[in-house]
């Protein structure tokens, strides 16, 4: 994949193209922004451009032996690291110090086949403390002919010392038109009706994974359940608070999806309450149910509830007690009413 094949992200592509053009490529970059918006794709395209054997110095050809090997992750000078769960029951995947030490051994040598060794560390915030401190030494004394690229959707979880030694490049959510084009590029047998496809586009929040991965029927049931919670939760209905928290705290794999869905619904309710039109709403097919719920509380209530969910998401991205934080979130919902 070349720069041209990565939809959107004009500013990051411009920064990297200028670096190639001016021979001013930094030794380390931090690509950050929400999940599934092209960070990894552009990192791999950059690795290809740095090692492409064709004549264009500003992009990859996607056809030479070097580009093809990097695409298949078998190039001897391209290193890709991503988190992995140590056991099937582990709560979160991590990058361990053993992987970083193995990488450091390989970086001690000059490029074997290409012009530049390129390291891509996906979800870099999931390096454990030992791995992060070990990798910091590599950033402080970068090997020659090497470019290090950290990718993160949660840069606040990275060590400040790691961030300070990288050139940060922010990625923004994809436009609805970009998402629409990506859905059109799917194989014919996987395409849906125009109505379903447009529904996915409107709910994507600029994320490709969100647009492609959703089970629409499953999401329909979840949204109706969450709307019932938003409609009825109060200090008179503490059974909702404890029932919701207990049920979802056990489903750790789905919890962030639920919180994202809750954020989307509250966003729409706040927009309805402030008088915005249907064109701004992500869950427009639920308008008949949502409008009365939106009017039942003030705009401030919906904004306070939005902040409560967001703070809970941040807490649960670490090792916080899920049930306790979900209970606290819903109690804040009651206080905001």
N, C-alpha and C positions, 0 to 999 in steps of 0.2 A: 504494500500500500504506500502510495506517494502522498505528498502534502495535498495534491489536488483531489485525492480520493477521500480526504477527511472533510466532511461537511461542517460548515460553520467555523468558529474559532479563528476568525481572520487576524485578530491581534496576536495571539500566540504564534500563528504561522508567519506573520510578518516579522516578529522578533527573531525567530529562528532563521528565517531566510536572510535577514540582514546580517546575522552573525556569520552565516556561511559565506555571504558575499564579501564581508569585510575581514574575513579570517579572524574573527573575534569571538569564537565559540568559548563559552565559559567552561571551567572544569567541572562545575556541578550546577544542576538546575533542580528546582522544586516546582513540579506541575501540580497545582491545587485547584479545587473546585468540586462541585457536587459529583456524585457518582454517575457513571455512564454518559459522559458528554464528549468523549473523544481524547481524554488525556493519554491513555495507553496507546491508542492508535497513532497519535501524533508522536509519541516517544519512539515507537517502532519505526515510523516513517523517517524520523530524524536520524536514527541509527543507520537506516539504509542510506540516506543521503550522505552521511559522513563516510560511508564505505563503498558507495556505488562505483562500479567500474566504467560506467558510460561517461560521456563528455560533459553533460549538464552538471555543474558543480552545486546547483541550488536546489536540486530535488532528486528523488530516486527514480530509476527507470522501471523498477518492478519486474525486470526481465533478466538482468544479468545474474551470474552465479551467486554473487554476494547478496543481492537483494532477496533472491529466492531462499538462500540459506538462513538469512535473518528472519524472514517470514515464517520459516519452519522451525526456528530457534535451534538450529544446528551449526550456526557459524561459530568458529572457534574463538572469535573476538567479541561475541555478543553474549551477555550474561543477563538472564532474566530471573528475578527472585520474587516469589509471592508467598503470602502466609499459608501455613498448613496446620491442620489440627493434629496435635500430638497423639490423641486417641479419639475414637468415634464419639465419645461422650463429652469431649472438651467443649466448653461453652464458646470459646473464641479461638480462631486460628491465629497463629503467631509466627514471627520470623525469629529463629533462634540464633544464638551466638555462633553455633557450629557452622551454620550456612555462611555467616559473614566471614568467619576465619578461613573457610574454604575459598571464598571469593578473593580474599586478600592474598592468598597464596598464588592464585591465577593472575592477579593484577601485577604481581612482581615482575612478570616477564613482558617483553616488548610484544606488540601485535604479531600474531602468527601468520595471518593471511591478509588482513585488511589494513587500512591506514590508521584506524582509531579503534581502541577497545571501548565498548559502550556497555554500561551497566544500567539496567532498568529495575528499580525496586518498587513493585506495586504495593499499594496500601502500606506505605513506609511507616505510618503511625503504629502499625502492629508489630514493629520490632520490639522485643522485650528490652528491659533496661540494659542488660549486659550486651545485647547485640547493638543497641543504639550507641552505647559508649564506645564499643569496639569500632563501629563504623565511623564515629567521629574522628578517630585517628586517621582514617583514610581521607576524610575531607580536609583535615588539617595539613596533611602531607600527601596531596594527590599524586598518583603515579603519572608518569609521562605518557603522552598519547592516549589519554583516557578521559572519557566523559561520563559523569555519574548523573543519573536522572532519578530523583525521588518522585513518586506519585502519591498524592494523598487527597482523600475526601474530607479528612478531619485534621487539618494542619495544627490545630490548637493542641493536639495530643502529641506532637513531635517535640523533642527537646529544643528549647530556644537556641542552643548552641549549634544544633544541626541546621536549623532554619537560617541562621545568620551567615552560614558558610555556603549557602546556595543562592543562585539567582532565581528569585521567585517569578513564576509566570502564572497569572490567574486565568482560569478557564471559566467561561460563563455558560449558563444553560443554553441549549440549542433552541433556535426559533421553531415555531410551530411548522413553518414551511420546511425546515430541515428535517424534522421528525416525519412530516408527511412524505418527503422524498425517500427517506429510509424505509418507511412502510411499503412504498410503491416498489422498492427494489427487492422485496421478498419474493421467493419462488411463487409462481402462479397458484400452485395447489395450496399454499399457506395463506393466501390473501383472503380477506373477509369482505363483507359488503361495505359499500361506501359509508353507510351510517355507522357501522361498528368501527371501521377504520378511523373515521373522524372523531368518534367518541374516545378512542385511544389517544389520538393526537391531543385533544383538549385536556385530557387527564395526565399527560406525560410529564408535565412540569419540566420540560426540556431534557428529559432523560430517556435514552434509547431503551435501556433495560425495562424501565417502567412501562413504556409504550408497548414493548414486545411480549413481556413476560406475564402480564396480567391474565388471570382467568376471569373473564367478565362476569360469568354467572356467580362465581365465588365472591367476587368483589361486590356484586349487587347485594348479596345477603349480608356481608360485613357492613356495608354502608348503612343499610336499614337498621341493623343492630346498634351501630354507633349513634345514629340519629335518635333512636329511642333513649339511649343514655343521655345525650345532650338535651333532649326534651324533658326528661323526667328526673334527672339527678338533683337532689336537694337534701337538706338536713333531715327532712321528713322521710326520705327514702335512702337511708344509709345501707339498706340491703343491696342497692345497686352498686354503691361504692365498694363494699367488701366482696360481693359476688363477681364484679368485673375484674377487680384486682387479683382475686384468687384464681380465676379462670385463665386470664391471659399471662400471669406471671409464670405459669408452667410451660407456656409455649414460647420459649426463648427465641426459636428460629423465626417466628412470625411476629414477634413483638414490635420490632421497628416498622414493619409493614403496617401494623395496626395504628401505630402512632402517626405515621405519615398520612394514613387515610383520615385519621382524626384531624390532623392539621388542615388537610384539604377541605374537609367539611366545614370546619370552623372558619376558614378563610372565606368560603362561599357565603356562609351565614353572615359574616361581617360585611361582605360586599352587598348582600341583599339588604341588610339593615341600613347601610349608608346610601342606598338608592341606586346602585350600579345596575346596568342592564344585563341581559342574558349573555351577551357576547363575552363578558368578563368571567363567567361562571364555568367552573370545570365540571361540575356535576349537574348540568342543566336539566337532565332527564328526571331529576328528583325535585324539580322546582315546586310542584304542587304540595309536596310534604315540607320542603325546606322554608318556604316563605313564611308560613305561620310560625314556625319555630324561630326563625330569625327575628320576627317582630315581638316575640315574647320576652326578649331581653334587650338591654341597651347595647350600643356599639362598644362601649367600654367593657361590658361584661364579656363580649366575644373576644375582644383584644386581650383581656386578662387571661381568658381561658387559652387562647393561642400561645401566650407566653408560658403558661403553666405546662402545656404539652412540650413546647420546645425545650424548656429547662429539664423536663423529665427525660427527653431524648438524649440530651447531653450527659446527664447523670448515668443513664443506662448504657451509654457507649463505653463506660468503664466497667467496674465490677460491683455496682450498687445493687442493693437488695431490691429486686424487681417489684415484689408485692408491696413492700413498704412505700416505694416511690409512686407506684400507681395509686395507692390509697391516698397519699398526700396530694397527688395531682387532682383527684376527684374531689377531695375536700376543698381544694382551692377553687374548683368549679362552683361548689356550693357557696363559698364565701363571696365569689364574684357576682353571684346572681342578685 
